[in-house]
Amino acid sequence: MSALLELKNVKKHFPLKSEKILSRDKPMLKAVDGISLSVKSGETLGLVGESGCGKSTAGRVALKLLEPTEGEIWFKGEDITNYKGEQLRKLRKEMQIIFQDPYASLNPRKTIEQTLAEPMKIFGMPKVERIKRIDYLLDVVGLSSYHKRRYPHEFSGGQRQRIGIARALSLEPELVICDEPVSALDVSIQAQVINLMEELQDEFNLTYIFIAHDLSVVHHISDRVAVMYLGKIVEVGESNELYTNPQHPYTQALLSAIPETNIHKEKERVILKGDLPSPANPPAGCKFHTRCPFAEEICRLQEPGLKTVSEGGQMAACHFAKEVMMEKVLT
Amino acid sequence: MSLQPIPNPEIKSKEIAEQQKSKSLGIEALLRLLKSKTSIIGLIIITILIVTAILAPFIATHDPTTQSIPDRYQAPSGEHWLGTDELGRDIFSRIVYGTQISIRIGLIAVGISMIVGVILGAVAGYFGRWVDQIIMRVIDIMMAFPSILLAIALVAVLGPSLTNAMIAVGIVGVPQFARIVRSAVLSVKETEYVEAARAIGGKHGRILFRHVLPNSMAPIIVQTTLGIGTAILDAAGLSFLGLGAQPPTPEWGAMLSDGRAALQNAPWVVAFPGLAIFLFVLGFNLFGDGLRDALDPKLKE
């Protein structure tokens, strides 16, 4: 299988307001600082990390909703980094996004019908087909056609998210970026929406990039998982492998934070000290060294690159990737 | 956003759900508006003024411009309800006809402010960067002038007439609209539904007119109603200075100006047009405030 979407060393820096008016070098917020990812057709790539680590920005850059500062974006074997205007609009048909907040992602002044019809109108679908397809889409996401004359505020969060999904699917995309699609929903509704998304993936052969901070949800839905920290990917690998055998201390800390349901199972908790450093002024060397329980001199000086740490292709960016694992065995 | 419980369609049968009328945000805002006492008072005043303007020929007891020097400066009486002015014209009839002029001034002047201001503000807010810089600096320059001085200067250039006064008052009102629209557009354009519109391939025009502006309407509507009051006041000021309506047009500001010489002997000549202006401005301000509360319930707290 070839890669559907590929990010090559993509960076996204936002300029910050400088305190010094005359200073030449503008301070930059490095939201995404050189990530490389590839997503195969039909798979689900989970993108996890704590708030502010740049995962949502990465998703938006991949869709070209934000222009990358540096790097290349390849979609279906084409370099789309410099696509603009009409070229980019045509591409929109094939890549869509589901938003985090179902209360903010629907225009409050449009009925559901208008919201769902808009993408089809933009791409010139005749009215008769549009009406049919809206009914079909509503049915597919578990709503009824009588819902279509209502306004967004008349729906619950879960229903709104279903409408958001229907809108994303209206153009039959291949790639859907799911930007924390369930984190704003009640737990009981989360499962429904996740199941719906899995069903839709099978039915329409969708490729998902699933952005989330809830690790158990990501484990459930993802084939592969990438862990982000301060704009960098620190570990990426096949989902089960990464969850059972995390190599990067940050991944270990994240996974150890998942509540354990088996009370007999002894669990080692890795507790991180401190807060996420500011992406405007990231630490030198390994970005994680300020919070890493295993940090040594080299971590402060040299930034580790991603290296393959298992036969399954799992990669981690840590100087002590192997040693961390050994230490864990010893204790 | 509504606070009413969200209907659960799973429980409701399809027929009931279909019968249940779907309320748009606009209708809900209207219901909120009708619950507020002040906006009802404003609405009543505005309605009376509009009816007066339409039915002026039937309400007025005399011709508004017919002079009768022997009857000058008569106090209010059964014949002349609000007295007569320095040329013996019936003040009541003049005020009634003046309503037509005032409403026309208000609507046209605010119309000019709104159209120009909304376009400038929306373009500045939506496109940002240097477009925003250029437009907003020009607006800043306009705001640095006292509005009445700017209006006087504009009329001085265009020549004194009612039409030019309306244009001047309209231009003076542009900065207010531009600023309000810009800030509304700035906040709306960052919302996820606008991002969604970009993600589905919407062009700038579509996003601006279908998504951003419709969701920035509340402050525009409020500013329009409040602006009518201010426009009347400014236009009356211009007319008072002889730069707006020309005699014998029964414009309220001009009437104030004409009557000021007799303020001590015949106060009614000045008092009643002043009262009319006051009522007009009050009506639109009350209604505008009520509208603001109704359209944006969050502001009320």
Contacts between the chains, C-beta under 8 A, distances in Angstrom:
chain1	res1	chain2	res2	distance
A	60	B	195	7.9
A	63	B	199	6.4
A	65	B	195	6.3
A	65	B	198	6.1
A	65	B	199	6.1
A	89	B	201	4.2
A	89	B	203	7.5
A	90	B	201	7.7
A	92	B	199	6.4
A	92	B	200	6.1
A	92	B	201	3.7
A	93	B	201	6.9
A	96	B	199	6.3
A	96	B	200	7.4
A	97	B	195	7.8
A	97	B	196	7.2
A	97	B	199	4.9
A	99	B	192	4.6
A	99	B	195	7.4
A	99	B	196	6.5
A	100	B	192	7.7
A	101	B	192	6.1
A	104	B	191	5.6
A	104	B	192	4.4
A	104	B	193	6.8
A	105	B	192	4.0
A	105	B	193	5.5
A	105	B	195	7.9
A	105	B	196	5.6
A	106	B	193	5.7
A	106	B	196	7.9
A	107	B	193	4.4
A	107	B	197	7.7
A	107	B	211	5.6
A	107	B	214	7.8
A	107	B	215	7.0
A	108	B	1	7.3
A	108	B	25	6.0
A	108	B	193	7.9
A	108	B	215	6.9
A	109	B	24	7.6
A	109	B	25	6.3
A	109	B	214	4.8
A	109	B	215	6.1
A	111	B	22	7.4
A	118	B	197	7.2
A	118	B	200	6.4
A	118	B	202	7.3
A	118	B	210	7.7
A	119	B	200	3.8
A	119	B	201	6.9
A	122	B	200	6.2
A	122	B	201	5.0
A	122	B	202	6.0
A	122	B	203	8.0
A	122	B	206	7.3
A	123	B	201	6.8
A	144	B	9	6.9
A	144	B	14	7.1
A	146	B	9	7.8
A	146	B	14	6.0
A	146	B	17	5.5
A	146	B	18	5.3
A	147	B	9	6.5
A	149	B	22	5.4
A	150	B	22	4.7
A	151	B	22	6.4
A	151	B	23	7.5
A	151	B	24	5.9
A	151	B	25	6.7
A	153	B	1	5.4
A	153	B	2	5.2
A	153	B	6	8.0
A	153	B	25	7.2
A	154	B	2	8.0
A	154	B	6	6.2
A	154	B	7	6.5
A	154	B	22	6.6
A	154	B	23	7.8
A	155	B	6	6.5
A	156	B	6	5.3
A	156	B	8	7.8
A	159	B	9	8.0
A	164	B	196	7.8
A	167	B	196	6.8
A	167	B	200	7.2
A	170	B	200	7.8
A	171	B	200	6.9
